[in-house]
C-alpha cells in the first residue's frame, strides 16, 4: 500500500526538518496536436531565451524531443503542409539559445535495444543539454531545470510532434567520457521538488464531455476525481525499457453481439509513445471481423471510410480489457474503450487526406504486445518507482468536476503523519492498494544514486549505455 497524504499534510515536516513537497500538477497546453490523432499536449519552455513547444507525453522515454526548423522544410516533408510549424507543436532553434550545449548526433536506440526499439522505431537526433521548463513562457511559474537532455529531430516519422519523457534512466553519452545526464523526472525528485519518484498520467480524450477532456500529468501524486477506484495492484517488471507490464486476461467485444477477442491470456506493456494497440495476429483478426475493418495497403493502417464510420458510430461498439498482475486469477480491473477511443482522426502527412483509422497493429512477437496511447485515453495510470508498483484504473467523465489531488509520499519522509482523510476502501485510488514490488529503475550499465531528503540513498539505477551508437556528424538528421 502506498502511503498517501491529504492536502492537510503536504506542508508537514519530517524528522530531518525537510518539508514534504506537494505534488506537481503539469497544466495541459489546451491544444490538440498530432497527425495520428487529436492528442492533448503539454507546453515546454526550451532554451534561453525560452522557446515554446507543445509535446506529447512519452511514459518510457528518458529524454525530451523537440522538432528542428529543418523539420518544416521539403527535406523532411514533401509537399510541405501549410502551417507546418504549428502543426508539429512549434519548432526549437538551438542556434538561438545561449544555453544549448551540443553533445552530437545519435540514434535513439542501439542494435535493437533501448527506447522503442521493440516497435521498430529508428531515428537520428541532435542531442544536447539545455534549460527545460514546464508550461508556456510568460505563463504560471513552473519548475525550470538546467542541463536536461533534449534531442532535436527533423523527420516526420516516427515522431511528428516532440515528446516529453517520463523515463527514470539517465542518458549516457559514452562517447565523451561516460557522462550521464539524469532524466527530468529523477531531477525533480533529487531536487526535492516532488514528494516521491512517482507520476500519474492519462492521455485525455477529445471525444469526451462537451469540449473534450484534456490530458493530466501529475508528479508525486494523482487526482482521485479522474478515475474509478479498484482493488487490482501491479508490480513493475525488471526491464526498464519495458517495465509497466500487465497481464491481459481477456479482451471482449460488445456491439450488436458479444464475443471474446483473445484466446490465450498475454502480457502487454503499457506506454504512451506509440498510439496503437499491438496484439497477436489471432486477436487482430478477431477485431477485424468484429468491426469489419481491414488494412490499407498504401498506409498499412486500418482506415475507416465515412460510411463505415457512420455505421460504427451508430452501434457504438466497445472493447473491454480485463487486466491483472498475472495471466490468470488475482484481482483484476476492466478498462472499456468505446468506439470514440478506437476511431482516431488521421491527417497529412500520415495520410494524404483527412480520415479515421483504427489504432491496431499486429505484434510480430511478445516484445511488441503493447497498449499504447489510444488505450490511455480511457485508462488512468499511476506509477511509483520507489515502491516498484503501479495501478491502472478506468477514467471517469464529469464536466466541471473539481480536482482532488492526493500526494504519494516517499518512505524517506519517515515522520510524515498518516493521513486522516485519504480514501482506503478497495483502493479508493489505484495507488493505495498497490502491492510492494522490487524497486524499479534497473537499467544496464553504471549506477546512479539519487539522494533522498533523509540523507539516505533511496533509489538506484543501473544505466545502459544507450548512446554508444554515435552517428557520423555529417549524416543528416532524418
C-alpha positions in Angstrom: 0.0 0.0 0.0 1.4 3.4 -1.0 1.4 6.0 1.9 -0.7 9.0 0.8 -1.1 12.3 2.5 -4.1 14.5 2.2 -3.7 18.2 1.4 -3.6 19.0 5.1 -0.2 17.2 5.3 1.5 18.5 2.2 3.3 21.1 4.3 4.3 18.8 7.2 7.9 18.3 8.2 9.8 15.0 8.6 12.2 14.3 11.4 15.1 15.8 9.5 13.1 19.1 9.2 12.8 18.8 5.4 9.4 20.0 4.1 7.5 17.4 2.1 6.9 19.0 -1.3 3.4 19.0 -2.8 2.5 17.0 -6.0 3.4 18.9 -9.2 0.4 19.2 -11.5 1.6 19.9 -15.0 -1.0 22.0 -16.9 -2.0 20.8 -20.3 -1.4 23.2 -23.3 -5.1 23.2 -24.1 -4.2 22.3 -27.7 -5.0 19.1 -29.6 -2.0 18.0 -31.6 -0.7 15.2 -33.9 -1.2 13.7 -37.3 -2.1 10.3 -35.9 -4.9 11.5 -33.6 -6.2 14.5 -31.7 -3.9 14.3 -28.7 -3.9 16.6 -25.7 -0.4 18.1 -25.5 1.8 19.8 -22.9 3.8 23.0 -23.2 7.5 23.3 -22.6 9.9 26.2 -22.4 13.2 25.2 -24.1 16.4 27.2 -24.1 17.5 30.7 -23.2 15.6 32.9 -24.1 12.8 30.3 -23.8 11.2 28.9 -27.0 7.7 27.5 -26.6 6.9 24.0 -27.9 4.0 21.6 -27.5 4.8 18.0 -26.9 3.1 14.6 -26.2 3.9 12.6 -23.1 6.2 9.5 -23.5 5.9 7.4 -20.4 9.1 5.4 -21.3 11.4 7.9 -23.0 14.5 9.1 -20.9 14.7 12.4 -22.8 12.6 15.2 -24.3 12.4 15.5 -28.1 11.7 18.7 -30.0 11.3 19.5 -33.7 14.1 21.4 -35.5 13.3 24.1 -38.1 14.6 21.5 -40.6 11.5 19.5 -39.8 9.4 22.1 -41.7 11.3 22.0 -45.0 10.9 19.9 -48.0 13.9 17.8 -46.9 11.6 16.4 -44.1 8.1 16.7 -45.6 7.2 16.9 -49.3 5.0 18.6 -50.2 5.3 20.9 -47.2 2.0 21.5 -45.5 0.8 25.0 -44.7 1.1 25.9 -41.0 3.8 23.2 -40.6 5.5 24.7 -37.5 2.2 25.0 -35.6 1.1 21.5 -36.7 4.3 20.0 -35.3 3.8 21.8 -32.0 6.3 24.6 -32.6 10.0 24.4 -33.6 13.1 24.7 -31.5 16.2 26.5 -33.0 19.2 25.6 -30.9 21.3 28.3 -32.5 19.1 30.9 -30.9 19.7 29.6 -27.4 22.6 30.7 -25.3 22.4 27.6 -23.0 22.4 24.9 -25.7 25.4 22.5 -25.1 25.6 20.2 -28.2 26.5 16.6 -27.5 26.4 15.3 -31.1 24.3 13.1 -33.3 23.0 9.8 -32.0 20.3 7.2 -32.7 17.5 6.9 -30.1 18.4 3.2 -29.6 21.1 0.7 -30.5 21.2 -2.8 -32.0 17.5 -3.4 -31.4 17.8 -2.5 -27.7 16.5 0.7 -26.0 13.8 3.2 -26.4 11.0 1.9 -28.7 13.5 -0.5 -30.4 11.0 -3.4 -30.0 8.4 -1.5 -32.1 11.0 -0.8 -34.8 11.5 2.9 -34.1 14.7 4.3 -35.6 15.6 8.0 -36.0 18.7 10.1 -35.6 18.7 13.2 -33.4 20.9 16.1 -32.4 21.4 15.6 -28.7 22.3 18.5 -26.3 22.0 19.6 -22.7 19.5 22.5 -22.4 17.4 24.5 -19.9 13.9 23.0 -19.8 10.8 24.3 -18.1 7.2 23.2 -17.8 4.5 25.4 -19.3 4.4 28.3 -21.8 6.9 31.2 -21.4 5.1 34.0 -19.6 2.6 31.6 -18.1 2.3 30.4 -14.5 5.6 29.7 -12.8 6.6 26.1 -13.1 9.9 24.3 -12.5 12.8 25.0 -14.8 15.8 22.7 -14.8 19.2 23.2 -16.3 21.3 20.6 -18.2 18.4 18.5 -19.3 18.8 16.1 -22.3 17.0 17.4 -25.3 17.0 15.5 -28.6 16.2 17.6 -31.7 14.6 15.8 -34.7 13.5 16.7 -38.2 11.9 13.6 -39.7 8.2 13.4 -39.9 8.2 9.9 -38.6 8.1 8.2 -36.1 7.6 11.4 -34.2 5.5 14.2 -35.8 5.4 16.3 -32.7 8.0 16.4 -29.9 7.7 14.3 -26.8 8.3 14.8 -23.0 9.9 11.8 -21.5 8.9 10.4 -18.1 11.6 7.7 -18.0 13.8 7.1 -15.0 17.1 6.1 -16.6 19.7 8.8 -17.4 21.1 9.3 -20.9 24.7 8.1 -21.0 26.9 9.9 -23.5 29.6 7.2 -23.7 31.5 9.0 -26.5 32.6 11.8 -24.2 33.8 10.0 -21.1 30.8 8.2 -19.8 29.0 11.4 -18.9 25.4 10.7 -17.7 22.6 13.2 -17.6 19.7 12.4 -15.3 16.2 12.5 -16.6 13.8 15.4 -15.9 11.7 13.2 -13.7 14.5 12.0 -11.5 15.9 15.5 -11.4 12.6 16.8 -9.9 12.9 14.2 -7.2 16.6 14.7 -6.4 16.0 18.5 -6.1 13.1 17.7 -3.7 10.5 19.4 -6.0 8.1 16.4 -5.8 7.2 14.1 -2.8 8.3 10.8 -4.4 9.5 9.2 -7.6 6.1 8.7 -8.9 3.7 10.1 -11.5 0.2 9.8 -12.8 -0.9 10.2 -16.4 -4.0 9.9 -18.6 -3.9 10.9 -22.3 -7.2 12.8 -22.4 -10.0 12.3 -24.9 -11.3 14.9 -27.3 -14.4 12.8 -27.9 -15.5 13.0 -24.3 -17.6 15.7 -22.5 -18.8 18.9 -24.2 -15.4 20.1 -25.4 -13.1 17.1 -24.7 -11.2 16.2 -21.6 -7.5 17.3 -21.6 -4.7 15.0 -20.6 -3.4 15.1 -17.0 0.1 14.7 -15.7 1.0 14.8 -12.0 4.4 14.2 -10.5 4.3 12.7 -7.0 0.5 12.3 -6.8 -2.8 11.6 -8.5 -6.2 13.1 -9.0 -8.9 10.8 -7.5 -11.7 12.7 -9.4 -10.4 11.3 -12.7 -10.8 7.5 -12.2 -12.9 4.8 -10.7 -11.2 3.0 -7.7 -10.4 -0.7 -8.0 -8.5 -3.3 -5.9 -6.1 -4.5 -8.6 -2.4 -3.9 -7.9 0.5 -4.4 -10.3 4.3 -4.9 -9.8 6.8 -3.2 -12.1 8.9 -5.6 -14.3 12.7 -5.6 -14.0 13.3 -4.4 -17.6 13.5 -0.6 -17.5 12.7 -0.5 -21.3 9.5 -2.5 -20.7 8.6 -2.2 -17.0 4.9 -1.2 -16.9 3.6 -4.7 -17.8 0.1 -6.1 -17.2 -1.5 -9.4 -17.9 -4.4 -9.2 -20.3 -6.6 -12.0 -19.1 -9.4 -11.3 -21.7 -10.5 -8.9 -24.4 -14.2 -8.7 -25.1 -16.1 -7.1 -28.0 -19.6 -5.7 -27.2 -21.8 -4.4 -30.0 -24.6 -5.9 -31.9 -23.2 -9.1 -30.5 -20.7 -10.0 -27.8 -17.6 -12.1 -28.4 -14.2 -12.9 -27.0 -11.3 -11.5 -28.9 -8.4 -13.2 -27.1 -8.0 -17.0 -27.0 -5.0 -17.1 -24.7 -4.0 -14.5 -21.9 -1.0 -12.4 -22.7 1.4 -9.9 -21.1 1.4 -6.4 -22.5 3.5 -3.2 -22.0 1.6 0.0 -21.3 3.2 3.1 -22.8 2.1 6.3 -24.4 4.8 6.9 -27.0 3.1 4.9 -29.7 -0.6 5.5 -30.4 -1.5 1.9 -31.3 -2.7 -1.2 -29.6 -0.3 -4.1 -30.6 -1.8 -7.6 -30.3 -1.1 -11.1 -31.5 -2.2 -11.9 -35.0 -5.2 -14.0 -33.9 -6.6 -11.2 -31.7 -6.1 -8.7 -34.6 -8.0 -11.0 -36.9 -10.9 -11.3 -34.4 -11.0 -7.5 -34.1 -11.0 -7.1 -37.9 -14.0 -9.5 -38.1 -15.9 -7.8 -35.2 -15.5 -4.3 -36.6 -15.5 -5.1 -40.3 -12.1 -3.4 -40.9 -9.0 -4.2 -42.9 -5.6 -2.7 -43.5 -5.0 -0.2 -46.3 -2.0 -1.4 -48.4 -0.7 2.0 -49.1 -0.5 3.2 -45.5 -0.6 -0.1 -43.5 -3.4 1.5 -41.4 -6.9 0.2 -40.6 -8.5 3.1 -42.4 -12.2 3.8 -41.7 -14.1 5.4 -44.5 -17.1 7.7 -43.9 -19.7 5.0 -44.5 -18.0 2.6 -42.0 -17.6 5.4 -39.5 -21.2 6.4 -39.6 -22.3 2.8 -39.2 -20.0 2.1 -36.3 -20.8 5.3 -34.6 -24.4 4.4 -34.6 -23.9 1.0 -33.0 -21.1 2.3 -30.7 -19.2 -1.0 -30.3 -16.7 -1.2 -27.5 -13.8 -3.3 -26.3 -13.2 -4.3 -22.7 -9.7 -5.2 -21.5 -9.6 -7.3 -18.3 -6.2 -6.8 -16.7 -4.4 -8.4 -13.8 -0.9 -8.7 -12.4 -0.7 -12.2 -13.7 -2.2 -14.1 -16.7 -4.8 -15.8 -14.5 -6.5 -15.2 -11.2 -6.0 -12.4 -8.7 -7.7 -9.1 -8.5 -8.5 -7.6 -11.9 -9.6 -4.3 -13.4 -11.7 -3.7 -16.6 -10.9 -0.9 -18.9 -13.5 -0.2 -21.5 -12.7 1.6 -24.8 -15.7 3.0 -26.6 -15.8 3.5 -30.4 -14.7 7.1 -29.9 -11.4 5.8 -28.5 -10.9 3.5 -31.4 -11.6 5.8 -34.3 -8.7 8.2 -34.4 -8.5 11.1 -36.8 -5.6 10.9 -39.2 -4.2 13.8 -41.3 -1.3 14.7 -43.6 1.4 13.6 -43.7 0.3 10.3 -42.1 -2.4 10.1 -44.7 -2.9 12.0 -47.9 -6.4 13.2 -46.8 -8.2 13.6 -43.5 -9.8 10.3 -42.4 -10.2 8.0 -39.5 -8.2 4.9 -38.6 -8.4 2.1 -36.0 -5.2 2.1 -33.8 -4.4 -1.6 -34.2 -1.1 -3.3 -35.1 -0.1 -6.9 -35.4 2.7 -7.9 -32.9 5.4 -9.9 -34.5 6.5 -11.3 -31.2 5.7 -11.0 -27.4 8.0 -8.0 -27.0 5.8 -5.9 -29.3 2.5 -6.5 -27.4 1.7 -3.0 -26.3 -1.3 -1.0 -25.0 -0.4 2.4 -26.5 -1.7 6.0 -26.2 -5.2 5.1 -27.5 -5.6 2.8 -24.5 -4.6 5.7 -22.2 -7.5 7.8 -23.4 -9.7 5.7 -21.1 -7.2 4.5 -18.6 -5.6 6.3 -15.7 -2.0 5.2 -14.9 -0.2 5.8 -11.6 3.4 4.5 -11.3 5.5 4.5 -8.1 9.1 3.7 -8.9 10.3 3.8 -5.3 8.0 1.0 -4.3 8.1 -0.8 -7.6 4.4 -0.8 -8.3 1.6 0.8 -10.3 -2.1 1.0 -10.8 -4.4 1.1 -13.8 -8.0 2.5 -13.5 -10.9 3.3 -15.7 -11.2 7.0 -16.3 -14.4 8.8 -15.2 -16.0 11.7 -17.1 -17.8 14.6 -15.4 -17.9 18.2 -16.7 -16.7 20.6 -14.2 -15.6 18.0 -11.6 -13.2 19.7 -9.1 -9.8 18.1 -8.9 -9.0 16.0 -5.8 -5.2 15.9 -5.8 -3.6 13.4 -3.4 0.1 13.1 -2.6 2.2 9.9 -2.9 4.8 10.4 -0.2 8.3 8.8 -0.2 9.1 6.5 2.6 12.2 8.6 3.2 9.9 11.2 4.9 9.6 8.9 7.8 8.0 11.3 10.2 5.2 12.3 7.7 1.9 11.8 9.7 -0.5 9.2 8.5 -3.4 10.8 6.5 -6.7 11.0 8.2 -8.8 11.7 5.0 -7.3 9.5 2.3 -9.8 7.1 0.8 -9.0 3.5 1.6 -11.9 1.2 0.7 -10.9 -1.2 -2.0 -8.1 1.1 -3.1 -10.1 4.3 -3.4 -7.5 5.2 -5.9 -5.3 2.8 -7.8 -2.2 3.9 -5.9 -3.5 2.8 -2.5 -3.8 -0.9 -2.8 -0.6 -1.5 -4.7 1.5 -4.4 -3.8 5.1 -4.0 -2.7 7.4 -4.9 -5.5 11.1 -4.8 -6.3 12.4 -1.3 -6.6 12.2 -0.3 -10.3 14.7 1.7 -12.3 17.0 -1.1 -13.2 18.9 -0.4 -16.4 22.1 -1.9 -17.7 25.4 -0.1 -17.1 26.5 2.2 -14.3 24.7 3.1 -11.1 23.1 6.5 -10.4 22.2 7.2 -6.8 19.5 9.8 -6.1 19.7 11.1 -2.5 16.5 11.3 -0.5 15.7 14.1 1.9 16.6 12.0 4.9 20.1 11.8 3.6 20.0 8.1 2.7 20.2 6.7 -0.8 16.6 5.9 -1.9 16.9 4.8 -5.4 19.5 3.0 -7.6 19.8 2.9 -11.3 22.0 0.5 -13.4 22.5 2.5 -16.5 22.5 1.1 -20.0 25.0 2.7 -22.3 22.1 3.8 -24.6 24.1 6.3 -26.6 27.0 4.2 -27.8 25.8 4.3 -31.4 27.2 7.6 -32.3 26.3 8.7 -35.8 28.7 10.5 -38.1 28.1 14.2 -37.5 27.9 14.9 -41.3 25.0 12.5 -41.5 21.7 14.4 -41.9 19.1 14.1 -39.1 16.2 12.2 -40.6 
